[in-house]
Amino acid sequence: MANQILQSTNFTLNFDPALLPKSPKRATALFAIVESEFTALADWFGVTGGFGTGNRIIVNFVGSLTSGGANNSGYKGDGTTTMNLISREADSSDTNAASIVQMSFVAELVEIFMGYRNTQGPETWNAGYSHGEGLSLMCAQLRFKAGYQAAYGTWVNPWLQLPDRDAASHDWITNPKTTDSDSESFGCSLLFLFYLRSQLGYSMQDIIQKGGSTLETTYKNLTGNSGAITAFRNLINPFFPIGNTPQLKTDNPFPLLKGNQRQVDIDTQTAPLSAPYTVRSGTAEANLGIFCKKQSYHFDILSTPQKVTCVASAKGFGQPVYKWRVNGVDVPSSSTISPVADVTLDDPALPKQSVTKSIPVPIQCAITSDAFTSTLVMTFNSTVEHIALVIEALANEKFASTDVTSLTEWVTVDNEALQWEAQYYKDRAACDAKWRDFVNTHVRFDPFFNILHTLPDPPRDYARVFRQLEQMSAAVARLHERSPEDARTMEKAIEQAVGINASILHDIGKLGRTNANRAQGTGAPE
């Protein structure tokens, strides 16, 4: 048929560039994975013989087929086992085409392995029946998900969308349909197979090698129980009620969970709304380090209004319903909210302390949702500076339960940036180099310098660290007044986190309070 061949231990690939100009690319991409996929799938099926150099599988690249994207002749022991794959000449993306070809190859190889197993013992998986087609599709999806999504999307919806799917006539678990071309029946089988794997936790090896001539038999072989269709319906129907189930975007909505077993995730991305512009300029003294004198440098405060996009997704839910909060304020579907937030100002004239204020911050919000995710978009047009936000996504089931699961994300929106003149960065690099040289010179003589080696420079960062430690000490002291036991637990947690024991933390706090009293003119030490 073809005038070019690629051959490995278990396969012969035939393709004709004259008839199918893109077939060399498809064959090369496929040839790279044929043996590794053979090994992986043989492990799933428990195949240890029947193939090799004496019985290679023939893979032909063709321009089209009467139906489907690939087919096979079934297992033969005489060297004539054949599969045909479409070369996908019309595809503009070689990457996508290769992924689809590789996925199709897996689906056909799975069916050939089914045939081989059936020659070795009682017939279990039948490639021409709905449960065999379901297994073929499941394996193809697990091995090459991108190619599967590009070629098929999902197959489970035709069965899920049936208005009478609980009728005995749609029970393809107890009795498979004797065809591999009915999407309702093999979609049901595919969904059930993912239930076995992702809900009940059985391995592919167990599902395949303990498989029976029906999915009911497979279920009994795995669990020891009968009544697969009843157990399956009892799980999915509360989450996906008949007549109230949207089009799923996945063939595998499992696991379906309850209560604190479920999870909510937030993916947050920040992007500028416009080019930066200068809101303030000036000159300020900066202390760059221990070995450098204070010097004056020009600075600019630049504002870049930001857009924050948060996408909430859920694990363990069938049909999640989402709600958003920002700094404790509920977010309507589309409106402006003004929650109170800590806003920090870049002030070069005050390098040793942060200038933070709590003010209402106007945020333009827009929420879009589908059946499985929710997206919150926030824009900040009027507030310059750094805005601290606490974003909370909450989810509950639309039908199955009223339990609420949530996740909190802390985000700082940097609507401004401090930019110094170029000389500032050159001088700071020189000061940093002097500091490193000093530490490297003395560290071998005095263990104390091991600590200095890890501390930040310039000194304003020390002040920030000590202020934080003072605040931690004050918080622990207040907790001691309410609950000494909880305070001791907190002290242990701080010691593990930052390596500061309780007595040192107390001394830091005492020193901070003494300095504060002196600054206020009281002179009253603790």
C-alpha positions in Angstrom: 0.0 0.0 0.0 2.6 2.5 1.1 6.1 3.1 -0.2 7.7 4.1 3.1 8.0 2.1 6.3 8.9 2.6 10.0 9.3 -0.6 12.0 9.8 -1.4 15.7 9.6 -4.5 17.8 5.8 -4.6 17.7 4.7 -2.4 14.9 5.1 -1.7 11.2 4.0 1.8 10.1 3.1 2.3 6.4 2.6 5.7 4.8 2.7 7.2 1.3 4.0 10.8 1.0 2.9 11.0 -2.6 -0.7 10.4 -1.7 -0.7 11.9 1.8 2.0 14.7 2.0 1.6 15.1 5.8 1.7 11.3 6.5 5.5 11.4 7.2 5.0 13.9 10.0 2.1 11.9 11.5 4.1 8.6 11.2 7.2 10.1 12.8 5.2 11.5 15.7 3.4 8.2 16.2 6.5 6.1 15.9 8.0 8.0 18.8 5.4 6.6 21.2 4.3 3.3 19.9 6.5 1.1 22.0 6.1 3.0 25.2 2.3 2.9 24.8 2.5 -0.8 24.0 4.3 -1.3 27.3 2.0 0.8 29.4 -1.2 -0.7 27.9 0.2 -4.3 28.0 0.7 -3.7 31.8 -3.0 -2.6 32.1 -4.2 -5.6 30.2 -1.8 -8.1 31.6 -0.5 -9.0 28.1 2.8 -10.9 28.2 2.8 -12.5 24.8 1.1 -12.8 21.4 3.1 -9.9 19.7 6.7 -9.0 18.8 8.8 -9.4 15.7 7.0 -12.5 14.7 3.6 -10.9 14.9 3.9 -7.2 14.4 0.8 -4.9 14.2 0.5 -3.2 10.8 -0.4 0.5 11.1 -1.6 2.1 7.8 -2.0 5.9 7.3 -5.0 6.6 5.1 -6.8 9.6 3.8 -10.3 8.8 5.0 -12.4 6.0 6.3 -16.1 5.1 5.8 -16.8 6.0 9.4 -14.8 7.2 12.4 -11.2 8.4 12.7 -9.6 4.9 12.9 -10.4 1.2 12.8 -8.7 -2.2 13.3 -9.1 -5.7 12.1 -9.1 -7.3 15.6 -6.4 -9.5 16.9 -4.7 -12.0 14.6 -1.9 -14.4 15.4 -0.5 -14.7 11.9 1.0 -11.2 11.4 -2.0 -9.7 9.8 -3.4 -7.6 12.7 -4.0 -4.2 11.1 -5.1 -0.8 12.2 -5.9 2.2 9.9 -5.4 5.8 11.1 -6.4 8.9 9.2 -3.5 11.1 8.3 -5.4 14.3 9.0 -4.1 16.1 5.9 -6.5 19.1 6.5 -5.2 19.9 10.0 -3.2 23.1 10.1 -1.5 22.3 13.4 0.9 19.5 13.3 1.0 19.3 17.1 -2.8 18.9 17.4 -2.9 16.4 14.5 -0.1 14.3 16.1 -1.9 14.3 19.5 -5.1 13.1 17.8 -3.3 10.4 15.8 -1.6 9.2 19.0 -4.9 9.1 20.9 -6.6 7.2 18.0 -3.7 4.7 18.0 -4.2 4.0 21.7 -8.0 3.5 21.2 -7.3 0.9 18.5 -4.5 -0.8 20.3 -6.8 -1.2 23.3 -9.3 -3.0 21.2 -6.7 -5.3 19.7 -5.6 -6.2 23.3 -9.2 -7.0 24.1 -9.2 -9.4 21.2 -6.0 -11.0 22.3 -7.2 -11.5 25.9 -10.4 -13.1 24.6 -8.3 -15.7 22.7 -6.6 -16.6 26.0 -9.6 -17.3 28.1 -13.3 -16.5 28.5 -14.5 -13.4 26.6 -14.7 -10.3 28.7 -14.3 -7.0 27.0 -15.9 -7.0 23.5 -14.6 -4.2 21.3 -17.8 -4.2 19.3 -20.1 -3.7 22.3 -20.8 -0.5 24.3 -18.7 -1.5 27.3 -15.7 -2.3 25.1 -16.1 1.0 23.3 -16.3 2.8 26.6 -13.1 1.2 27.8 -11.3 2.0 24.5 -12.3 5.7 24.9 -11.3 5.8 28.6 -7.8 4.5 27.9 -7.4 6.9 25.0 -8.4 9.8 27.1 -6.1 8.8 30.0 -3.1 8.4 27.7 -3.7 11.4 25.4 -6.2 13.8 26.9 -5.4 16.8 24.6 -5.9 14.7 21.5 -9.1 13.2 23.0 -10.5 16.7 23.8 -9.6 18.0 20.3 -11.2 15.0 18.6 -14.3 14.3 20.7 -14.8 16.7 23.6 -17.1 14.6 25.7 -19.3 11.5 25.2 -21.2 11.1 28.5 -23.8 13.8 27.8 -26.1 11.9 25.5 -26.9 9.4 28.3 -27.0 12.0 31.1 -29.4 14.2 29.2 -32.0 11.5 28.6 -35.3 12.4 30.2 -35.8 8.8 31.2 -32.3 7.6 31.8 -33.3 5.5 34.8 -35.5 3.4 32.7 -34.4 -0.3 32.2 -34.1 0.3 28.5 -31.2 2.7 29.1 -29.4 0.4 31.6 -26.2 -0.4 29.7 -24.4 -1.4 32.9 -26.3 -4.6 33.4 -26.4 -5.5 29.7 -24.1 -3.9 27.1 -25.5 -2.8 23.8 -24.2 -5.0 21.0 -22.8 -2.1 19.0 -19.9 0.3 19.4 -21.5 3.2 17.5 -24.3 4.2 19.8 -23.2 7.3 21.8 -25.9 6.9 24.5 -24.8 3.4 25.4 -21.0 3.8 25.2 -21.3 7.2 26.9 -23.1 5.5 29.8 -20.3 2.8 29.9 -17.6 5.5 29.8 -19.1 7.4 32.7 -19.5 4.2 34.8 -15.9 3.2 34.1 -14.7 6.5 35.4 -16.9 5.9 38.4 -15.0 2.7 39.1 -11.7 4.4 38.8 -12.1 7.9 40.2 -15.0 7.4 42.7 -14.3 3.9 44.0 -10.5 4.0 43.5 -9.8 0.9 41.4 -6.7 0.8 39.3 -6.8 0.4 35.5 -5.1 -3.0 35.9 -7.9 -4.2 38.2 -10.7 -2.8 36.1 -9.4 -4.4 33.0 -8.1 -7.7 34.2 -11.1 -8.3 36.5 -13.5 -7.3 33.8 -16.4 -9.4 32.8 -18.7 -9.7 29.8 -20.9 -6.9 31.3 -20.1 -3.9 33.6 -22.3 -5.5 36.2 -20.0 -8.5 36.2 -16.9 -6.2 36.4 -18.5 -4.4 39.3 -19.1 -7.6 41.2 -15.6 -8.9 40.5 -14.2 -5.7 41.9 -16.5 -5.0 44.9 -18.0 -8.4 45.7 -21.4 -6.8 45.4 -24.2 -7.0 42.9 -26.5 -4.1 41.8 -24.0 -1.9 40.0 -26.7 0.2 38.3 -28.4 0.9 41.6 -25.2 2.0 43.3 -24.3 4.1 40.3 -27.7 5.9 40.2 -27.8 6.4 43.9 -24.5 8.3 43.7 -25.0 10.5 40.6 -28.7 11.3 40.7 -28.6 13.7 43.6 -25.7 15.6 41.9 -27.0 15.3 38.4 -30.9 15.2 38.7 -32.7 14.0 35.6 -33.8 17.1 33.7 -31.5 19.4 35.7 -28.1 18.3 34.4 -26.1 20.7 32.3 -23.8 19.6 29.5 -20.7 18.3 31.3 -17.3 19.5 30.0 -15.7 16.3 31.1 -16.3 12.6 30.8 -15.0 12.2 34.4 -16.9 14.4 37.0 -15.7 12.1 39.8 -15.2 12.0 42.7 -18.5 13.4 44.0 -18.0 14.1 47.6 -19.8 15.7 50.6 -18.8 18.0 53.4 -15.2 18.8 54.2 -14.0 16.2 51.7 -14.7 18.8 48.9 -12.3 21.5 47.8 -12.5 24.9 46.2 -9.5 26.4 44.3 -8.8 29.9 43.2 -6.5 30.8 40.3 -5.6 34.5 40.4 -4.0 36.5 37.7 -3.1 40.2 37.7 -2.6 42.3 34.5 -2.2 46.0 33.9 -5.2 48.0 32.6 -3.0 50.7 31.0 0.6 51.8 30.6 2.2 53.3 33.8 2.1 57.0 34.3 3.8 59.3 36.9 1.7 60.5 39.8 4.5 61.9 41.9 8.2 62.8 41.7 10.8 64.2 44.0 14.1 63.8 45.7 14.7 61.8 48.9 17.7 60.6 51.0 18.3 56.9 50.9 20.5 54.8 53.2 21.7 52.0 51.1 23.7 50.1 53.6 26.0 50.0 56.6 29.1 50.9 54.6 27.4 53.7 52.5 26.5 57.3 53.4 23.1 58.6 52.9 22.6 60.2 49.5 19.8 62.0 47.7 18.3 60.4 44.7 15.5 61.4 42.3 12.4 59.1 42.4 9.1 58.7 40.5 6.0 57.1 41.8 4.3 55.3 38.9 0.7 54.2 38.8 -0.4 51.2 36.8 -4.1 50.4 37.4 -4.6 46.7 37.6 -7.2 44.1 36.7 -7.4 41.0 38.9 -9.0 37.9 37.5 -10.0 35.1 39.9 -11.3 31.8 38.6 -12.9 29.5 41.2 -13.1 25.8 40.5 -14.2 22.9 42.7 -13.3 19.3 43.3 -15.8 16.9 44.6 -18.8 18.9 43.4 -21.3 17.9 40.8 -22.9 21.2 40.1 -21.3 23.9 42.3 -22.9 27.2 43.0 -20.4 30.0 43.8 -20.4 33.1 45.9 -17.6 35.7 46.2 -16.5 38.0 49.0 -13.8 40.6 49.0 -12.6 41.9 52.4 -15.8 40.5 54.0 -18.1 42.2 51.5 -20.4 40.0 49.3 -19.9 40.7 45.6 -23.1 41.0 43.5 -23.0 39.7 40.0 -21.9 43.1 38.5 -21.5 46.3 40.4 -19.0 48.5 42.4 -18.2 47.6 46.0 -16.2 49.6 48.4 -14.7 47.3 51.1 -12.3 48.7 53.7 -8.8 47.6 52.8 -5.2 48.3 54.0 -3.6 50.5 51.5 0.2 51.0 51.6 1.9 54.1 50.2 5.4 54.1 48.7 7.1 57.0 50.5 10.8 57.4 49.9 11.0 60.1 52.5 10.2 57.4 55.2 12.3 54.5 54.3 12.2 52.8 57.7 8.5 52.4 58.0 5.5 51.5 55.8 2.8 54.1 55.5 -0.5 52.1 55.6 -4.0 53.3 56.0 -7.4 51.5 56.1 -9.8 53.1 53.7 -12.8 52.2 51.6 -11.5 51.1 48.1 -13.9 51.3 45.1 -13.7 48.1 43.1 -15.6 47.5 39.9 -16.6 43.8 39.9 -18.0 41.5 37.2 -18.9 37.9 37.8 -19.4 35.3 35.0 -20.2 31.7 35.8 -20.9 28.4 34.0 -22.1 25.1 35.4 -18.7 24.3 36.9 -16.5 27.5 37.4 -17.0 31.1 38.4 -14.8 34.0 37.3 -14.5 37.3 39.3 -12.9 40.2 37.5 -12.0 43.3 39.6 -10.6 46.6 38.3 -9.1 49.4 40.3 -9.3 52.7 38.5 -9.3 55.3 41.2 -7.0 54.0 44.0 -3.3 54.4 43.6 -0.9 52.5 46.0 -0.8 48.9 47.1 -4.1 47.4 48.1 -4.3 44.4 50.4 -7.3 42.1 49.6 -8.8 39.0 51.2 -10.7 37.2 48.4 -13.0 34.3 49.4 -14.7 31.9 47.1 -17.6 29.8 48.5 -19.3 26.9 46.9 -22.3 24.7 47.6 -24.1 22.0 45.6 -27.0 23.1 43.5 -29.0 20.0 44.4 -27.1 17.4 46.4 -26.5 19.2 49.7 -26.4 22.6 51.4 -22.9 22.2 52.8 -20.6 25.2 52.0 -16.9 24.9 51.1 -14.7 27.9 50.8 -11.1 29.0 50.1 -9.5 32.3 51.0 -6.8 33.9 48.9 -4.6 36.9 50.0 -3.7 39.2 47.2 -1.8 42.5 47.0 -2.8 44.7 44.1 0.2 46.8 43.2 -1.4 49.9 41.6 1.8 51.8 42.1 5.6 51.3 41.9 8.5 53.3 43.3 11.2 53.9 40.7 14.6 55.5 41.5 17.1 57.1 39.1 19.6 54.7 37.6 22.5 55.9 40.0 20.5 54.6 43.0 20.6 51.0 41.7 24.3 51.2 40.8 25.1 52.5 44.3 22.9 49.9 46.0 24.6 47.1 44.1 28.0 48.5 45.2 26.8 48.6 48.9 25.5 45.1 48.6 28.9 43.9 47.3 30.7 45.6 50.3 28.3 43.9 52.7 28.9 40.5 51.2 32.7 41.0 51.2 32.5 42.0 54.9 30.5 39.0 55.9 32.6 36.6 53.9 35.7 38.0 55.5 34.5 37.6 59.1 32.2 34.6 59.0 35.0 32.1 59.5 36.1 33.9 62.7 32.8 34.6 64.5 29.7 32.4 64.5 27.6 35.5 65.1 28.3 36.5 61.5 26.5 33.4 60.4 23.3 35.2 61.5 24.3 38.5 59.9 25.0 36.6 56.6 21.3 35.7 56.5 19.9 39.1 57.4 18.8 41.6 54.8 20.5 44.8 53.8 19.9 47.8 53.8 19.1 48.4 57.5 15.6 49.6 56.9 14.7 45.9 56.4 15.9 45.1 59.9 13.5 47.7 61.3 10.7 46.0 59.4 11.6 42.6 60.8 11.8 43.9 64.3 8.5 45.7 64.0 6.9 42.5 62.9 8.4 40.6 65.9 7.2 43.3 68.2 3.7 42.9 66.9 3.9 39.2 67.3 5.1 39.6 70.9 2.2 42.0 71.7 -0.3 39.6 70.2 1.0 36.7 72.3 0.9 38.9 75.4 -2.7 39.7 74.8 -3.5 36.0 74.2 -1.8 35.2 77.6 -4.4 37.3 79.3 -7.3 35.3 77.8 -5.9 31.8 77.4 -2.4 30.9 78.7 -2.6 27.5 77.1 -3.4 28.9 73.7 -0.6 31.4 74.1 1.9 28.7 74.8 0.7 26.9 71.7 1.2 30.1 69.7 4.7 30.5 71.1 5.7 27.0 70.0 4.3 27.7 66.5 6.3 30.9 66.2 9.5 29.1 67.4 9.0 26.5 64.8 8.3 29.0 62.0 11.0 31.6 62.6 13.4 30.1 65.2 12.6 32.6 68.0 11.9 31.1 71.4 9.4 32.6 73.8 11.9 34.5 76.0 13.6 36.2 73.1 10.3 37.2 71.6 9.2 38.6 75.0 12.4 40.6 75.3 11.9 42.0 71.8 8.4 43.1 72.7 9.6 44.6 75.9 12.3 46.5 74.1 9.8 47.8 71.6 7.4 49.0 74.3 10.3 50.7 76.2 11.3 52.6 73.1 7.7 53.6 72.4 7.4 55.0 76.0 10.6 56.9 75.6 9.4 58.3 72.3 6.2 59.5 74.0 8.2 61.1 76.8 7.0 58.9 79.6 10.3 57.2 80.3 8.5 54.4 82.0 10.1 51.0 81.3 8.2 47.8 81.7 
